[in-house]
Amino acid sequence: MNLQDAPATRCCSVRQQHVEPRLARALPYAGGQRRRLRGRSLLTLLAAVLTMLSAQARIVRIEITSVQSPTFEGKTFGSVGAYEKLRGRAYGEVDPSLPQNALITDLALAPRNARGMVEYSMDIYLLKPLNLGQGNHKLFLEVNNRGSKLFGGFNNSSGGNDPTTAAQASEGFLMNQGYTLAWNGWDMTAASSNNNLTINVPVATNPDGSPITGPAYEYISFENTTTQTFNLAYPTAALNPAQATLTVRQRLNDAPTPVPTSGWEFVNERTIRLLPAGTAFQQSAIYELAYTAKNPVVAGLGFAATRDFVSFLRYAKADDLGQPNPLADDVRYTFSYALSQPARYLNDFQTLGFNADEQGRRVLDGIENWLGGGSGIGLNFRFAQPSRTERNRQNHLYPEALFPFAYPALTDPLTGQTAGRSARCAASGTCPKVLEINSANEYWVKAASLLHTDLGGNDLPDPENVRFYLVSGAQHGTGNASSSGICQQGQNPTNAEPALRALFVALDQWVTQGTAPPKSQVPRRSAGTAAFAVAQPGALTGTVPQANLGWPSIPGVTYTGLITTRYQLDFGPFLSQRILTKYLPSITGRPVYPNFVSKVDADGNEVAGIRLPIVAAPLATTTGWALRRAGYGENEGCEAAGQYLPFPLTPTDRAATRDPRRSVQERYRTHAGYVAAVTKVVKQLVKQRFLLEEDAQKYILEAEASAVLK
């Protein structure tokens, strides 16, 4: 429902009903003095207060549509007790004239309500202690990933988009500590199915009401031989294929070949297909569509939505209709956790200054970002596509990874621009404490080293409020070693969640007690642990030479050194206004920002970062990179995947395959030797605060129960 359609009241506006009593209580008059304030004077002052309130971007209404109390079948969590679940929708409005909001792309071109505000609405979801007094008075915001909740593994629970049963809550790492968990919609591309969190934002139009049009781009690739249509992110402004360009190539760095206009068509404004009808897109081929789109949405409101939601939960008593804030007077500290896409969102959230609310108050006290790489999200652009992400073989030409990359303010020698992720929050005194945690995959495919280097690839000192960690050898998430999918080798099963839990505890202690977290653990040029990418002229990817990395030649394993390189792309003269006019931007002659990965040891395992037992007491080589198998763009990047390359079991096996890596038997001799090695590693990780004691014990028990050298 539009805010203007709120039910009418008998005497005056809803806002007046709730503001006037507050105003009367706040007036600096006593007794007869207050009674003498009548008529025009009261109305004048009331109007001034209403104007002040309307100039604050905020949540104006919340609707709690369902309550499950208690949830999780009444399961209790330590001294915290039971939890309850609240689901609903929040309605917000933003003033386009305020400097804090003016940087939201196309906000000035969005429709406004009677108060001159731009409206949005979003799904909200809360898991809170039934008795807030028994909680820890801390808010845990998970920024959802394409509408989905991904906190399950981190929380030692099964997760899911609507956890309800005791079994789904499982150990409940966060609930046992008393956190209130919150989610809100922010991604306008998130589907409404499967209990996803969604947001509704307006379409921008020209001042005369006509549709806005402009260049748009679609990267299209399918790993099958059956897909026949592709849905566009934005409707086309013209159904004539002669006014668009579709190309195809088999490999990423091949020259694209135009598909003739007789070979494809717009089925409708939002769909294309190849011709004749029934023709499937070629498996793993790369198609690119450049066309003129229309009706851009004000996607950047997704940043304001999170800002205003957290601010409401933290600071507000009630909404404008008097609906109580479910967490009123409870939240003392706020934390966020994000996995992958939303970690990139939070990078830009900070860069754009959204960690300060309209009253200049800090929104998030602590941020734990997992798998964000050295990238943003490209949300605050005209014709934004935040669901896109760049990896070795995909989506290189979207505005995901533009300067700035690092937190300190730096001057880009390629553009002369000066900026930093912390520049705005430093000016407003609202910087959060931040842990940037990445897998090896983010260094290989998303240039994560740019987070902690200058634009020449030189190490930067850690900012006062930020630490950086590499989880050595990990892929983008936890893989299955027995499954290769479209890749050449079994995927990498490194599970970073135990380290993420320990680091979150450290983040909490940093925010609430001032206890510094563990020192950063990343590859450094100064430490000799960085292996730099070498750009290939005219190619979208580069290489890390085998000798520079220290990679051993493992039988049956292909090494090409394939790595993403980060170009300074030219999107046209209106880039500073976040409007892209040059699509597709050319990489020819464009400069490259230096990036690197961790060097490896004689086994091929990374030497820098947090070395969990799978790396420090290894049974295999683990990598953050992988290559595609035949039929799927052989030897090109296998995107988010890594590899698990088992060691030979015995010296005889090693000799038979001429494997340069020592066998399992040579390393540990016996099962007890393996358990002792794991025990030593986990004790050291606990001491360093990279593992909690309970997770350390699980590693030891798993080692004891394993069949290694039995």
N, C-alpha and C positions, 0 to 999 in steps of 0.2 A: 504494500500500500504506500502510495506517495505520502510524504509527511503533510502535504497540504490537505489531504483527505482525512486527517484525524477527526474523531467525533467532535461536534460542536458542543460548547458548554453553555450554561444558562445565562451567565453574566458577562463574561469576558473571555479573552483568549486563554488557552491552556497555559501558555507561558506566564501570563499575568497572574493567574490563579496561584501559581507556585512561587513566583518571584516576589509578588507584593507582600505576603507575610514575611518572607525572609528579609525584604527591604525594611519593613517596619521594625523587625527585631534588630536590624543592624544600624538604624538611624541614631546618630549621636545626640539624641534629645531625651529628656526625662519628663515623666508626668505630663503636665499641661503643655510643656513645650512641644512634645510629640503630637498632642491633640490639635495644636494650632496649625500643624502642617496639613493644609487642606487644598482641595480644588486644584487650581492650575499649578501651584508649586509642587504638589505631590505628583501630578501627571508629568510635569517636566522632568522631575528627578527620576521617576519611574521609567520614562522614555529613555533617559540617558543610560540607566542601568540595563534596560533591555537591549539597547544598541551595543553596549559593551559585551553583553553575553552573546549576542548574535554574531559578534566579530571573533568568536572563539571557535575554531574548528574542534568538534567534539562529538561524542555519542549523545544524541538527543533523546533516543528511545531504545529500550531493550524489551524484547518479548521473550519470556521463558515459556517455551511451548510444551516442554515435558520435563518432569522431575522423577527420577528413580531414587528413592531414599528409603533404605540404604540400597546401594548398588553392589555388584559382585556377590550377590546372594547373601549379603550380610557379613561377608568376610571382614575380619578386623586385622589391623596392621599395628602390631606392637602396642605402645602406649597411645597411639594416635586414634585407634578405634576404627569404626566403619567410615566408608566414604559414600557420597551421594553424587549423582550425575544430573547435570542441568544442560538441556539443549534449547537452542532458540535462535533468535535473529537480532542483530543490532542495526540501528539506523543512525547514520552519521551525516554531518554536513560540514562543508569546507568553504571558507571565505576566499574567493579568488584574488582579492585585492591585497591580502596580507603577504609580506615578503616570504614567510615560512612556506606558503602554499604556491606562490607565484611560479616557482620552478617546476611545478607539476605540468608536464607538457599538455597543451591544449585545454587546460583548466579554464582559461578565459573564454574559450569557445564552447563550453558546455552549457546546457540549459540550467536555469536558476529557478529557485522557488520564489515565493512572494517576499522572502527576506533577503533575496539576492545571493542565496547560498547554493552551492552545488551539492546534490545529495548522492548518497550511496547506501547500500545495505549489504549485510553479510551474515553468513552462518556463524554461530558461536557455540562453544562446547566447553563445559567445565567438569572436572572431577575434583571435588573438594572434601575435606574432612567433614563429617556430619556435625561434629562439634569443632568449630574453627578454633576455639580456645585451646584445643589439644593438638592443633597443627603447629607448624614451625613458622607461620606467618610469612612464608616466602612463596612467590609465584613462579612456576615453571611454565614458560610459554614454549610450546613446540611450534615453530613456524612450519606449516604443513607443506608437503611436497606434492604439487599438482593436485591439491585437495585431500591428499591422504596423510594419515598419521603413521609415522615410521619410528615411533619411540619404543616399540615393543622390546627389541633386543637390548637396547640401552637400559630399559626399566626391568630387565629380567622377567618379562611377561610376554604373553603371546601377541600383545598389541592389537592390531585391527582398527578399523574405522569406528567401531562402536563396541568397545569392550564392555562386557556385561556380567559374565560368570566369574565365579571364584577361580576356576581353572585359567581363564583368560588373564586374570590379575596376577596369578602365579606368585612369585616372590615379591613383586612390587617394590623394587629398590627405592623409588621416589616416594611411594605412599608410606613406607615404613619410616621415612624421615619426616613425614608430615607436610610435604609440598602440596599446594593446590596446582593442578594441571589445567592449562587453558589452551584453546585453539581458536583461530578466527580465519574466515575466508579472506584471501588477498589476491589470488590469481584468477583473473577474469577468464582464463582458458580452461579452468578446472571443470570437468564434467560433473553434472549434478547426481550421477548415479553412485551407488555403493556407499552411501552416507558420506560422500565427499563434502568438504567445506567449500562453499562458493561465495562469490561476491558479484553484485550487480553494480556496474558503473555506467555512466551515460555515454552516448555517442556525441562526439564533437561535430559541429557544423560551422559553416562560414557565417559571418555576421548577418548575411541576408537570408539565412536559413537553408541555403543550398548545400548539397553534400560536399564534404572535403574529399579530394582525390589526391593520389600521389603514388610514387613508385613503391612496389612491394616485391617480395622475393620468396620463393619456396624451393627448398632443397628436398628432393624426393628420391628415396631409395628404399626398396623392399627386398627382404631376404627370402623371397619365394617366387614362384612362377605363376601365381594365380591372381594377384591383385590387379584390378582393371580400372579403378578410379582413385582419385586423390581429392580430398577435401581441403579447400583453401582456408587460410586463417581469416581472411577478409574478403568480402564480395568484390568481384571485378566490376570496374566501371564500364566495361565494354565487352560484349559477348563475342566480338569478332576476333578470332585468333591472330589475324594479321596485325592487330594492335598489341600483341604480346610476343614473347619469344620463349620457346621451349627448346632446350638442348639436351643432349645425352652424351655420356662418355662411359667407358668401361672401368677406367682407373682414375684415381683422384687427380693425378697430374697429367693426364691426357688432355689434348686440346678438345674442347666440347664441339660436337657436331649438331647443327640446327636440325630439329625435327620439322619437316615441311608443314605448312598450315593445313595441308590435306591429310596429315597424319595424326591430328589430334583436334579436340574441340572443347569448348566450355559446354558442359551438359546443362548447367544453370549458373547462376552468379557465384556459387560456392563450390563447384565441382568441375574437374576436368577428366577426360579420358582419352585414350589412344584410339585411333581409327585404323581399320574398320571396327565397329563396336564389337566388344568381346576380346579385343587384343589386350594381353596382359603386359604390364611393365616388365622389362627384362630383369631377371634376378640379379641383385646386387649392383646393377648399373646405376649411374648417378645422373638423374635428371634435374635440371634447374629451370624454373619458370620465373621470368621477369615480366611483370604486368602492372597495369594501373589499377589500384584498389580504391575503394571508397568506404566511407563511414568508419573512421578510426574511433576506437573507444578511448576514454581517458584512463588508460591503464595505470598511470602513476598514482592514482588514488589508492591503489593497493598499499602503498607505503603509508599514506595518511591513515588508512584503516587500522593497521597494526599499532601505529603510534597512538591513535585516539582510544582504541580498545584497551590497551595496557594502561594508559593514563587514567581512563575511567575506572578500571578495576582497582587501581592503586590509590586514586585521590578522591573519587566522587562518592557522595552519600546516596544519590539517587539520580534518575534521569529526569528530563523536563516534565514528565507526566507524574512524577512521584514514585515510579517503580523503583524499589530499593536496589542498590548495587549489591549483588550477592556476597561481595567481599568487603563491604564497607568497613572501614577502620581496622582492617585485618592485615593488609599487605605492607610489610616493612621493607622487603627486598624483592627485586625482580630479576629473573634469569631467563635466558632463552637457550634453546638447543635446536640446531638445524642440521639436516643431513642432505648434502648435495645441492640441488637446485635452490632451496631456501637459504643455504649458507651463502650462496652468491647473492641472493636477495638481501641478506643482512649486510654484506659488504657494501652494497649500494645504499642501503638504509642509513648506514653511518656516513658514507661519502656525501649524501644529499642533505644531511643534517636532521633526519627525522628522529634522532634519539633525544631531541628536545621537543616537549609539547608546546602548545600555544602560550602557556604561561611561563615558558622557559625552564620547566622542571625536567629532570632526567627521566627518561622512560624506562630503559633497561639498565640495570646495574652491572650485570655480567652476561657475556655472550660466549657460548661454546659452539664454534663452527666446525663441522666435520664434513670434509670433502668439497669445500668450496673452491679450491684452487686459487689461482691468481686472477680471478674473473669477477665481473659483476653479472647482471642478469638481463640488461637491455629492456627493463620494464618501462622506464620513463622515456619512451620514444613514441613518435607517431607511428602507427601500424606496428606496435610492439608484439613480439612473439616470445613471451617468457618461458614457454615450454621447450624452446630450442636450447641446445647446448653444444658447444664445440668440442670435438675430440679429433683423433688423428685423421679420421676419414669422413667427418660430417660437420656441417654447419659452420664452416670457417668464416663466412662472409656476413655474419650477423653482428650487431653492435654489442656483443656480450663482454668483450675484453678490451675496453678503451682505457687509456690513462685517466686517473691515477690507479696504480696497482698497490703501492705500499702505503703505510699509514702516515709517515711524516710528510710534510709538504716538500715536494721536490719540483724542480724545473725540468720539464721534458726537453732535452736538447733537440728533439726532432720537430717539435711544434712551438717551443717557447712558452708553453702553458705551465703555470705553477699550480699544483693541487696536491692533496693527500687525503686519505680516507679519514684522518682525524682532524682535518683543518677546521671544519665547521663546529664539531663538538668541542674542540679546544677553545674556540672563540666564545662559545656559550657556556663553557664549564660543565658540559653534560656528557663527557666521554665515559663509556663503560669500561670495565675490565674485559679483555677479550683473549680467548684462547683459539688460535687458528690451527686446526689439526687436519693434516692431509695424508692421504695414502701415497705410495710411490706412483700410482697411476696418475694422480693429479700433477705430479712433476713431469711425467712423460707426455701426458696428453692435454694438460691445461696450464702449463707454465707456472706452477705454484711457486717457483723460486722468486718470481717477481714480487711476491708479498714481502720479502725480507732483503731485497737488494735495491740498489739504485738503478738508474736507466743504463748504466754501463756494465751491469752484472757484478758490481762490487757489494760486499756485505754491508748492511746497515746495522747500527746498534739497535737493540730491541727498544721500542718505545716504552715509556714508563708504564703504560697500561696494557701492553700486548705481549703475548708469548707465542712462539711458533713451534710446532711439533710435526715431524714426519713419523708415521707408523711404517717402519722399515719393511720393504718388500710387498706391501699390501696392494691389492687391486681395489677398484671402486666398489666397496662392499665385500661381502663374504661369498666366495665361490665354492663350487663343488669339484673336488679334485678328480672325481670319476667321470666328469662330463666336460666335453670340449666345445659343444655347440658348433658354431661356425668357425671356431678357432682351431689351431693346430695341436694344442696340448691341453691337458686337463687344467681346469681353472684353479685359482689360488684360494685356499680355504682360510687364510689368515683372518681371524676375528678380532677386530680392534675394540669391541665393546668393553672388555674389562679395563683397558687403558682409558677409554672415554669416561667410564664411571669414576675411576680414581682421579682423573683430571677435573671432572665436574666437582668432586668434593674439594679439590684444591682451589677451584674457582670460587666456590662458596666461601671458603676460609679467607681467600684474598679479599673478597668483597666485604664480608661481615666482620672479619677479625684483623684484616691488614696483614695476614701471613702471606708472604710472597709464594707463588707457585714454583714448581720445578723449573730450572733453567731451560731455555729453548733447546730443542734437539732437532737440528736440521743440517743438511749439507752446507758447508761454508767454503767459499773460495779461499779464505785466509787459512783454513785448516787443511787444505789440500784434499777435501772430500767431494769436491764439485767436479762433475764431468759435463762440459758445455756442449750445447747443441751447435751444429754447424749448418747454417742455412744453405739451401740449394737454390740457385738463381732460377726464378720463374716457377718454383714449386711451392705448394702450400705446406709442405712438411720439410723437416731437415733430418739430420742424422747425428748420432753420437758415435764417433769411431770406436771400434771394439777395443783398441789398445788404450784409448783414453778412459773408457769405462772400467777396464780391467776384466772384461767378460771372458770366461773360459770357453773353449770350443767343446761343447757338450754334444756327444753323438746323438743324431736324430733331431737336433734342435737348430732351427734357423735363426741367425742373428743378422738383422739389417741395420740396427741402430735407429729405426724410425722414431721420430719425435715431432711433436707439434712445435712450430715456431710462431712467434707473435709479431705480426706485421703492424706497422703504423698505417692504417688504411685511410683512404680519402673517400669519405661519404658525401662530400659536397660542401658548399659554403654555408649551409644552415645547420651544421652539426652542433654548434654551440646552443642552438635552440632545440636540439634533439629532434630535428627533422632531417631525414635522409633523402637526398635528391639524386645521388649517384648509386644506382643499383644495376649491375653488380660492380662493386669497387674492384679495381684492378690491383694485383699484387706486383705487376711489372715495375721494376725500379723503386719499389717502396722499401723504406728502411725497416730493419728488424730489431726488436728489443732482445738483448742477450738473455738466455735462460739456461738452466742446468738441472741435472739430476744427481743423485748420490752415486759415487763410485761404489764398486762391489769388491768383495774379497775373493779368495781363490775358489770358493764354491759358487760364486755368482750372486751371493747375498749382500744386500746393501750394508755399508759400513756406518752410515750416519743414521740418526733418528732413534726412536724407541724400538729397541730390538726385543720383541716378545719371544717367548720360548721357541716358537716355530722357526725363528731366525737365529736366536742365540744358542739354542740346543737343537740344531736342525736335523731333519731326516731327508731334506730335499732342498733344492734351490727354489726360492719363491721370487717372482718378479711382478712389477706393476705394469708391465707391457705384455702384449700378446699379438700374434699375427693371424690373419685369416687363412683358412684352408682353401684348397682348390674348389672352384665353383662359386666362391663368394668374394672374389677380389683377392686372390692368393698373394700372400706376403704384404698385404696392406694392413693397416692398423685394425685390431680387433676391439677397438673402442675401450669400454670400461673393464675389460677382462685382463687378468694377469695369468701367470703360469705356475704350475706345481710340478717340478721336475725331480722325481725321487732319486736319491743316491743309490748306487749299487749296494746290494746287501752285504756281500762278502768280497774279499780281495780277488777271489777267483772270478766273480761276476765283473768286477772292475776291469780286470785284465782282458776278459773276453770282449768287452765293448770298447776298450781303450778310453775309458772315462777318466778325465784328469782329476775328478773329485774323489776324495777318500771314501771308502765304503762305510756303511753304518757300523760294521763290526770293528773296523780299524779305529773308529772314533770312540766307541763306548765299551767295547769288549763284551759286556754282558748286559742283561736287562737292568740289573741293579746299577750298573754304571750309567745307563741312560737316565734312570730315575734320579740319580745323584746329580747329574748335569742339569736336569730340569729344576730340581730343588734349589741348586745354587743360583740359577738365573732368576727364579721368581723371588727368592729372598732379597737379591740385589734390587729388583724392580720395586719391591715393597719399600725398601729403604729409600729409594729415589722418589717414592710417591707416585709411581706409574702403575701400581697395582694395589688394590685393597686386599687386606689379609684374607677375606673370604674367597676372593677370586684366585689368590695365590694357592690356597689349599685345593681348589678345584683342579688347577693345573697339575699339582702333585698327584692327586688321586687318579686323574686321567692317565698320567704317565705310568703309575703303578698298575692300572687296569689294562694297559695297552699290551699288544703282542710283540712289541719291539724286542728282538733278540731272545725271545722265549723258546 
